[in-house]
Amino acid sequence: MKCIFLRHGKAVDRGRMPDEQRPLTAAGIKELIASLPYLARVTNPSHPEIWSSPLLRARQTAEILCEFSTTKVIQEKEFIASGNFHELLSELQHTASECVILAGHEPHLSDWIERLTGSQIDVKKGAAICVSFPDHAVENATVAWALRPKEFDQLLEIEAEALHSKTFLEEVNWKLDQYMLQIVNNREIFLSDPAEIEGVHQLRVAIRNFRAIISLIRAYLDKDDYRKIQAVFRRSANLLGLLREVDVLTLVWQQALADNGLDGTKPELLNLLNQVRKDEQQMVAALVKQDRFLKNLQRAFDQLKKSLKTKKMKKVSAPDGVLPSLDQWYEDIRGGLMETQEYDLASIHQIRLICKKYRYISEVFDDLLDQPRQDRYKTIKMMQTVLGDICDAIRNQEAVLELAVEPAGALKDEVELFIEFEKKREIDFQQKLENREWLKFFDEPSEADL
């Protein structure tokens, strides 16, 4: 994890107005517009959290950064203005983000940096100091770099060197910690409102991301340990499966009604889905709430850390531990699709699974991706959507019949309409796959690009 302490830009002098209302000067804004794109570019892959003091000059600095950042939400925090060090520590220890950019003030920033790292640094206006926390341990904090605004163009070279000097073990441990914390946080979000469909979806995605990391490091685990650890996380994800499936069926049925101009009519299937959802939600929430749910995951997580072949992983750089697998999966996907001359559900499902793995690992380790591989990620994400829509349309037809056992009357009519809608979607996506227009997205980049 890293926290980048960013001092606000040049502001109107004191005394001309209340301190909290002092804005940036025109020169200060111009300097930040020139420097902050570099900071955004090197931190965007980490999807940073942006924290700001509520004072106007710091808020404006954060807003300029947001213009270039993938992060568009600024979290205002009073402790940044007051200089409360203990609140800083608490916030850093509880964030799930691997990168925080904090827009604040002197003398608080230099005081915090010294207390964290022992380094005495005078933080000039518009300057940034990156403090690294290995394994999220505050006591191990070190200054990674310190740059004045006119030096921000050095960031690209600094970050590239840091990336290639990091071992695969360091990168994996960092990601495992990050995504385990994400599971914990998403569990709390789900339990706070089990009826919210996004809550169960994000908890399931967090577990799947973690399982993708385990799959990536399979060669560095004992076979039996790998199987047992994966089984624990698989069971946890499967527990949420029916709940998510009912949510998908509900969304599809609502879309079918809207497309046919039948909103507000045909209530029987929706009532059935709502009742199944309510019953399943109550059962799943009760199980997820139990201490055993989290303890089982934590035990598997601890076992995973103990089982890693650390000596072997230390000898591999982070890019060399991740990128060859992505490249091989890309070729497997491309080759599999090229060989699929006609619609074959079993083959499509297998290719879809590789697409999922490729997508999850690309998103988890997106800070390692160069531009050609970022382009490949977009291609695979698009392809996964096409294949997923085909598989989901088929599965949805099966699932609705499993829930509506021997339907009669109005419910039978609605189930038939649902299946008719999904059958049409299945055919549309099948034709989209078979016209092979997607081939143009798989043009090979030159070796020099990779």
N, C-alpha and C positions, 0 to 999 in steps of 0.2 A: 504494500500500500504506500501511496505517497500523498503528501499534502503540499500544495504549492501556495506559498504565502505571497500574495500580490498586493503591493501598496497602491492605493488610488493614485490617479494621475494628478498633474498640477492643477491646483484649485485656486479660487479667489482668495485673496489674503484675509487673514483673521481681522475682526473688528468692523468689517463692513456690513455684517449681518450675523444673525445667530449661527453658531458653529455648525449645527446640524443641517443648516440650509445652504452652506457654501457649495456652489456648483464647481464643476471643472471649468477651466478657462478654455478658450478656443485653441490655444497652443497645446494644452494638456490633452484635449480630445484628439487633435491631429496626431500627436505622438503615439497615443494608444491605438488609433486606427492603423498606424504603421507597424506597431510592434505586436499587438495581440493576435493577429492572424497566425503568426508562427506558433504561439502558445496553443491556440485552438487546434492547429493542424497536428501537433504531436500528442495532444491529449484526447482528441476526438475518438480514437479507437477504444479508449477506456470508458467512454460515456461518463465523463466526470460529473460529480455534483458541484454546483457553484453556490458557495455561501457568501453572503455579503453583510457587512454592517448596514444598519438602516440609515446611516448618515448619507446625505445626498451624493457627495462626491464619490463615496465607495460604491453606492448603488449604480451611479452612472458608469463607473468603471466596469462593473459586472455586466451591465447592459450592453456595453460595447463588445465585451468578450462574447456575449451570447449571440451577437450578430454573426459571428464566425464559427461558433461552436455547435455541435450536434445537440447540446443541452440548451433548452430554451427556458427552463424554469430556474429562477433565482430563489434560494432559501435565505430569507433575512433572519439573522440571529443577533440578539441583543448583546450577547457576551463578546462579540467581535468589537463592538463600540466601547464596552466597559472594560475590556481587557481581562476578563475572568479566566485565568489559566485552567482552573479545575473543570469549568464547563467545557473548555476546549478539549481537554483530555477525555471527558465523558462522551462528547459528540464524536470524536475520532474513534473511540473504542466501540461505539454502537453503530457506526455507519457500515452499510454493506458494500459501499463503493470502493473500488480499488484506487480511485483518484479523486481528490477534493481540491478545488481551487477556491481559496479564501481571500476575498477582497477586504482589506482592512486598513489599519492606521498605525503610525508610529506614536509612541514608543512601544506599543503592545507587540507588534510583529517581531522586532529585534529581541525583545525580552522573552517572548515565547520560544523563538529559535534557539536562544542561548540556554534556556532551561531544558529544552528538549535534547539538544545536541552538544552543548558546551561551546559552540562556536559563536563568536561575537561578530555580528554583521550589521553594518549600518544600511538599512533598507531605504534606498532613495525612492522618490516619487515615481511610480510606474514600473519599479523594479520587481522582480520575482525571485523567490528563493524556494527551491524544491527540497523538501525534507522527506527522506525515505524511511519507512518503518518495516524492516524485514520481518516476515511472518506476523505482521500486525502488532509487533511488540514495541510499545512506546519507549521502553527502556533502551532499545537498540537503535534509536533514531540517529540518522546521520544526514549531513547536508550533501545532496547529490549534485546540485549546481546552484549558482547564484549569478543572475544576469541583470544588467541595467537595460533600459528600453532599447537603446541603440545596438545592444548585443544579442537581441532575441533571434536574429537570423542564424545564430550559432546552434540554436536548439535542434535543428534537423540532424546535424552531425552528432551532437551530444547524445540524442536519443537513439540514433542508429548504433553508435558504439556501445551504449548501455545494453541495448537489446541483444546484440550478438555476444556480449560478454556474460550474459546470464545463462546459467546452466538449465538443462531440461528439468532437473530436480527442483531448482528454485522456482521455475515457472509453474510447474505442476503443483507444488505445495501451495503456492500463492493462489492458484485457481481453485484448488480443492477447498481451501479455507474460505475463499470468497463465496463459492457456490453452496457450501454447507451452510454458511450464514444466511444465504438467500433462501434456502429451504426453511430454516428456522423462522425467518422473518415472514415468508409467504404463508407459513402455517398459521402464524398469529393473525395475519390479514384475513385468511379464510375463516378462522374461528370467530373473528369479530363480526362477520356477516356471512354465514354459510349460504344464504339465499342469493348472494351476488355471484353471477356466473363467472365473472372474470377472476374471482378469488380462487376457485377450484382449478381453473385453467392455468393460472400462473404458478400455483403450487405444483401441479403436475409437470409443467414445463421445467421448473427448477430441478425437480428430481430427474427428469429426462436429460437435462444438461449435465448433471452430475454423472449419470450413467454413461453418457458419451465420453466423458473424461476417463472413466474407468476402462471403457473399451479401447481408448487410445493408448493407455499404458499397460495393456494386457501382457505385452512381452516382458514387462518388468515386474510381474507378479507370478507367484506360484499358481499353477492351474487350479488347484483345489480352492485356494483363497479367492481367486478371481471368481470362480463359480458361486461360492457362498456369499461373497460381498454383493455381487450383482443380483443375486436372488433376493436379498433383503430390500434393496432399493426398487427392484422390479415389483415386489409384493406391495410396497407402499404406493407406487404409481398405479398399480392395478386396482387398489382399493378405491381410487378416485375415478376409475374408468367409466362405470355405468352412469355416475352423476354427470360427467362431461358428455357422455353419449346422449343422454336425455336432453341436455342443453342444446346440443347440435341439432337433434331431431326437432326440437321446438322452434329453433331459428329457421330451419329449412321449411317447416310447415307454415310458419308465419310468412315466409317469402313466397311459398306456393299460393297461399291465399291472396297475397297482395298482387302477384302476377296475374291471377285469374279474376281480379276485381271482387274478391269474396271476403274482404276484411269485415270482421264483426259477425260473420255468418258461420257456419260449420264449427260449433264449439265442442263437439264430443271428443275428438282426438286431442285437442288442446287441454281439455279437462283431464283426460286420462294421463297425458304427459305431466301436467302440473301435479297430479296426485302421486305419480311415481316419483317425481322429483322431490316432493315434500317428504315422502317416506324414506327415500334413499339419503336425502340430505340429513335427516335426523340421525340415521344410523351411522353415516360416514363421519359426521361432526363429532358424534360421541366417541368413535374409535380414534379419530385424529386427536381429540382432546386428551386422551389417556396419556399418562407419562410414558407408557410402554412404547407408543408410536415413535416418540422422539428418542427414547433410550435405545431402541433397536437400531435406529439409524446412526446414533452416536457411536454405539459399539462397533458397527460395521465400518464407520469412518475411522475410528481409532485403529481397527485391525488393518484397514487399508494402508494407513500411514506406516504401521509397523512392518507390513509385508513388502513394501517397496524395496526393490534392489537399488539402494541409494548409490552404492559405489559405481555401478554401471551407468546410472542416470547422470551422475556428476561429470562423466566423461563426454557427455553429449550436450551441445549447445541447445538453447531453447528452440531456435528455428529448425535445427536438424532433427529435433525430437518430434516436431509437429508437421512441418511442411511436406516431407516425403510421403507421409500417410495421406494427407490431403491430395497430393498429386496422384497417388495410386488409386484412391477412391474416384477421383475425377475420371481417370482412364477407364475404370470399371464401369462407371455410369455411362460414359460416352460409348464404350464398346458394347455394353449391354443393349443400349438403345439402337445402335447401328444394326445389331443382329436381330432385333425385334421387327420382323418384316410384316407381321400381322398381329392382331390383338390377342394377347395371351395374359390373362389376369395374374397367374402365378409368377411369371417373369416380371411383369410390371410391379407387382408387390415387392419383390426382392430388390429391384432397382430403386423403388421408393424408399426402402429402408436404408440403403446406402446414401441416398440423397439426404435423408434426415440426419444421418451421422455426419455427413460432410457439412451440412448447414449448422448443426449444433457446435461442432468443433471450430468451424470458421468464426462463429459468433463468440465462443468462449475465448479463443486465442486471436481475436481480430487485430490485436496490436502487432502481431507477427506478419500480417498479410501485406505484401507489396501490391502495387496497382493491378498487375495482371491477375493475381489471385483474388483480389477484391472483385474484379470483373467476372471471374469464374464463379465466385460465390453467388453473384446476382443471377448468373445463368442457372446454377443448380437450384437456387431458391425458386426461380420461375418454373423449372422442370418438376420440382417436388410438388408445386401447387397443382400442375396439370395431372400428374400421376395420382396425387392425393385426392383430387376431386373425383377421378374415376373410381378409385377404391372406396371412397366415402359414399359415393352415390349408390354403389352396390351394397355396401354394408348397411346403409340406412334403410334400404328396402328390407333387408333381413331383420334388422333391429326392431322396426315398427311392427312386424309380424310377431316377433317374440314377445312384445309388450301387449299388443292387442290380440290376445289368443281367441280364436273363433269369433271375430267381431260380427255383430249383426246390426241391422237397421241403419241408422244414420252413421254410426261409427264405422260400419263396413264400407259405406260409400266414401267416407272421408279417408279411410286407409287406402282404398283403391285410387283415390285422387292423389294421395301422397306418393304412392308407388308409381303412378303414371308420370308425375312430375319428376321423380328421381330417375326413372327409366329414360326420360328425354334428356336429362342432364348427363346421364351415363353415355348415351349415344353421341351427344354433342362433344363431350370431352374425348371420347374414343376417336371420333373423326378428327378432332384437333390434333390428337397424337399421331394418327395414321397418315395425315397429310404431310408429315415430316418437315414442316416449315421450321421446326425448332432446330434442324440441323445447322442452320446458318449461325446459331449462337455458339456452336461448338468449334468454330474455326480455331485452329491451334495458334497460340502466340509463338513467336520465335523464341529459340533457346536463350537468346540474349536478353529477352524480357523477363526470364524466370531466374 
